[in-house]
Amino acid sequence: MHKGWLLWAALMAGLASQLGAQETVGTPLPLSGVAGSLNTAAAATATPIGQLATDLLPGNGTRGGYLLRYAPVIPHSESVYLDGKRLTRDVDYSIDYRSGSLAFAMPVRRFSSIQVYYRYDPQGQRAGSINALPIFALSLGQGGHLTVLFAPDQAETAPNGTAYRLSAYGLQNALRFGSATLEGYFFVGMRQKMANNDPLTRPTSSTEPPSKQSQFVSQTLQMQTGGLRLKVTYQDIGKNFSVQKMLGAQPGLDANQLRLWEKQKGLKRLDYSAGLSLFHNAGVELSHLRIQDGKSDIEQRALKFQSHWLNLQWSRREPGRDFERYKDLADPDAPHWQRERGITRETLSGSLQLAPNHTLSFSELTLTEDTGRIERIIYGLDLPWLKVNRMEQAVSADFKRFGDLGDAEKGEWAREAGLKREATTVQLTPDGLNLTASETTLRSATGEMEWQRLQVQTNTVKVEHIHRAVDPQFGRLQSLAPQELQQMAQETRQFHDPTNTQPLKPEEVQQPLKEVGLERTFQRAEIQPSQELTLQVKRFEIADRAGQGSVAGVLYQLKTPLLQVRIAERNISPLFSRLRDLAPVEQMLFRNEQGIRRSEWDAALTTPRLGLAVAQMRAQAIGAGLQRWSARLLHPQLELAYNRRHVDADFARAQDLADPERDLFAQLRGFDQHDWSLRLKPSRTLQVETFLFDATNPTEQIGNRRQRTRFVWQPLRNLTLGRHQEEYRSQQLTDSLYHDEYERSDLQYLLGFGTLNAYQERRWIGGTLANPLYQNTDYYRFQSRELRGFSLAVEERNTRAVGAVSERFRLYQAGYTLNSRLKLTFAHADAQREGAPDESGQQIGLEYQIRQGTTLTFAESRTAKQNANGTRTLSAGLTQSVWGVLSIGGTYQEWRIDRTQTKAQSHVVIQSARPFNWLVFKNLQFDFRYGALADRGLWQQEDKHFTMQATTFGHALKGGYVGIYVPGQGRAIDRYYQIESPAQGALRYNLLYKVRTYQDGRLFLIRQYHLEYKLSQKLSIVHDFQTHPEQSNPNVVLGSILQPTGFSNWTLEWTLKPQVVLKGDYRIEWNEPQGRRGRRGGLSLTGNQADGVSYAIGYRVDSEMFGGRKTTAHTFYLSTEHKIDADHYLMLGIQWTHYEHRADPSIRRDQPRLLLELKRPF
């Protein structure tokens, strides 16, 4: 009885010690709050060994509040001594093994010492926090409640073994003040260093204070009364407050919220928002957020006014540059704050509802970074029939942190740093009218660019106006957006070539970058009063703003179903020198017409049975020019054309014209030329064509005349007759300089058993500038149809000439197909000449298909030439297909000259008939060949050839063997292996390894390696290695000569920016017979501008060892290169070279150079 009372008294005393009450006799209470953990039978069985520890604790005058440094404790492993006397478990003390807390039956005096030997589980975890214990609660009825809480002592062990006691006192409030509520926590926590010491370890001195006090405040105020809404949240968590331990088991708290509070220790946060409802659904909202981490803060403010006719919004965000705790924030905007720290973002926007579907809006954005600033203002007016937008934007050159912004326009802002942009668009759409206008202005510190567009469209009228002007000092065209460059190129091409719908080429898109200093105007108007009538007017002008001339042109065009009229005029000033900077379509249209004024018109009348077209063109430059008149009449049975061309003798610019007849105009300089052409088809069987050309040069008194007539007549279905007659004469005064007459009559007769073709022609050439010639030719050829397998062809040509060789040529061909397998052919030809040797030849051939896929061929040919040796050639071949995969064949050829000189060659071929798959090999192909050559019966050469190629696992494999044996010399062999990686992938390679053995036993290794490793989109490394490169020569064994050289080359290329590239290379070269070895390397940085100017700065080292002498040179250079046109480059550079080794000490080691070069591709 006495013993039970004693345990109960220790229990109450333990509770009192935790609450700071007066000492009471009773059994100790485990601080985990779980009484069942005390001295249970289950805890005494199967305990792990653990790790040994010793604690020395001073008495505190109470029975409880004693924590061990380590927990959980191995059950029944502890030994507790008080002033040297061992105590008994569950009699003198009680222990909570999970939390490592001790409670004694009697108070321990402050001058006593407690020594504890125990084992603990180093992999275990001390028992979690316990609920904060309510000391008292105050209920205010409908006013809420207020609770004073105490979090009992908790232990925390640092990595160095130091133990700390954690405790906290505070309030939990849930108060109501009318329509307002105030809820949250207010705690003050204490972190005290416990006096536990290991008696076996010498105590260490520490400057850490024995106790630290920290706070935890989380309060939320919400109020809504009438039209006022207010919410205020304040949070302040001390750095040393352990939220997880002090409030971890507090009911009603979310685990995620506890983890968030634990991460946000050391942060202060004030967040409030207020809203006020005004009249007619109008309201004002205000919000403010500030987060501090002791080094800097984040501040965000917003103001909003909203009504049914007016909306206003303002916000300002300032993430501190030194704020470091972004990752501990749970706000959705935390990543944006982190990127934009140090950048102030201020926005202002609003909209005014003038009437239903009538809105006036504006928005303003300001970004500030130190001295850099981005400002953008947008105004908008949106009506059912009118839409107006205005944008003003300025990006200062000092703003650098574009990559940290989250705006979609950051790329555009980065390009336009240092520019001011103003853009206005207007769209007017009342009934029957569509008007669209836009204006864009870009200003830099040195100049500006203007771009205006206007389009007006009604049911009958279309008007378009485009104007672009770029100051000569404006050097920022490359800052335009890619879609703007594309639109500029599209506008130019669409104006000159509206029917071209092909995608723009890269060179066309880059062309607008050359328009610095140019001013363009495109104007187009089209009137269509009816569906069948269209009148179009086009005008353009391209001016050099430096006052160096212009290009101007106008076009009028009328289209009706029957009549089409076009009038065009173009003038290019002599001072205009920017033709090469124009668009490709303009360069094609204008060619090199600088200083030429050109006008032309044409008209066409079309009816169902008749077409008439007339045209005129004039070009003039410096008082001289040319003219062309043309007319053409079209009828189903008649086609008549007339052209007249007149070129002044002083006009030397014909080749500069953009005209398909510029070459003809150049030949007609000083001539007045006329030509007529007539094509008449009076019936289906008769067609007549005639052409007349006449050109006279009054100055040189030269006349040229050409006449051509041709007709084709088919009197019968199987008979066709033709006549061709042509005459050309050139004379000066009465002297005949050159004349050429030609006549030909043709006949084609389709017989029932063959076809007969014959012609007779005559040609006569004379004149003081010609070599006289008179020539008559009679020709016929008969080709029979195949009749019962037999076909025959006979051909004869008889030419009688004065001034050339006369010849009689005869050819006989015959073919006989005995059956579907056997075919025979025979041919004989002879030529009898006057003034040249006679010649004859015969050929017989046989083709026999032994079976399907097996064919035998044989041919013999002989030739004989007067006063020369004759030849005889025999050839035989056999091909066979096996299983549709293999193709086997053999050939034999023999050449004889005068029965004494004889050569024979035979070949056997076994190859794949088509690619096939086998095991892991795809598209496998192979080819094996064997050949032998004999001359006059002596064996001269034997060759073997085998190649194989396939694809496996995406890699291309190749291999081969080539062997050539020459009696008395030996065998030469090539063996090679090659592997090539797929085209895709970061690592690409092509490796070739060849072993060559010559007849005398010499062996060479031929290696060619190419490896390319693309580490990223901007960085790549390339390695090339080669030994004994081959030089092709068909007259040597194995077909190539090996060079005794080699090289190893490494190349690195790093694209820092699209226009800036860093390149490095290192190369080793050697020449073994000469004993020469060289090393070269360098590093260069190059930049390219859109205007064709490139820059380069770099360093190179060249070293060579030759004949025991070493030379080394270091070169530093700086150069710029300007692309004058497509074929010319101008380079200016500065170069300084230092030579380490000089054979003659009197020669300077340092050599500076200034380079000026004009380059042209060879």
Secondary structure, 3 states (H helix, E strand, C coil): CHHHHHHHHHHHHHHHHHHCCCCCCCCCCCCCCCHHHCCCCHHHCCCCCCEEEEEEEECCCCCCCEECCCCCECCCCCEEEECCEECCECCCEEEECCCCEEEECCCCCCCCEEEEEEEECCCCCCCCCCCCEEEEEEECHHHEEEEEEEEEEEEEECCCCCEEEEEEEEEEEEEEECCEEEEEEEEEEEEEECCCECCCCCCCCCCCCCEEEEEEEEEEEEEEECCEEEEEEEEEECCCCCHHHHHCCCCCCCHHHHHHHHHCCCCEEEEEEEEEECCCCCEEEEEEEEEECCCCEEEEEEEEEECCCEEEEEEEEEECCCCCCHHHCCCCCHHHHHHCCCCEEEEEEEEEEEECCEEEEEEEEEEEECCEEEEEEEEEEECCCEEEEEEEEEECCCCCCHHHCCCCCHHHHHHCCCCEEEEEEEEECCCCEEEEEEEEEEECCCCEEEEEEEEEEECCEEEEEEEEEECCCCCCHHHCCHHHHHHHHHHHHHHHCCCCCCCCCHHHHHHHHHCCCEEEEEEEEEEEEECCEEEEEEEEEEEECCCCCEEEEEEEEEECCCEEEEEEEEEECCCCCCHHHCCHHHHHHHCCCCCCEEEEEEEEEECCCCEEEEEEEEEEECCEEEEEEEEEEEECCEEEEEEEEEECCCCCCHHHCCCCCHHHHHHCCCCEEEEEEEEEEEECCEEEEEEEEEEEECCCCEEEEEEEEEEEEEEECCEEEEEEEEEEEEEECCEEEEEEEEEEEEEEEECCCEEEEEEEEEEEEECCCCCCEEEEEEEEEEEECCECCEEEEEEEEEEEEECCCEEEEEEEEEEEECCCCEEEEEEEEEEEEECCCCEEEEEEEEEEEEECCEEEEEEEEEEEECCCCCEEEEEEEEEEEECCCEEEEEEEEEEEECCCEEEEEEEEEEEECCCEEECCEEEEEEEEEEEEEEECCEEEEEEEEEEEEEEECCEEEEEEEEEEEECCCEEEEEEEEEEECCCCCCEEEEEEEEEEECCCCCEEEEEEEEEEEECCCCEEEEEEEEECCEEECCCCHHHEEECCEEEEEEEEEEEEECCEEEEEEEEEEEECCCCEEEEEEEEEEEEECCCCEEEEEEEEEEEEEECCEEEEEEEEEEEEEEECCCCCEEEEEEEEEEECCCCCCCCCCEEEEEEEEEECCC
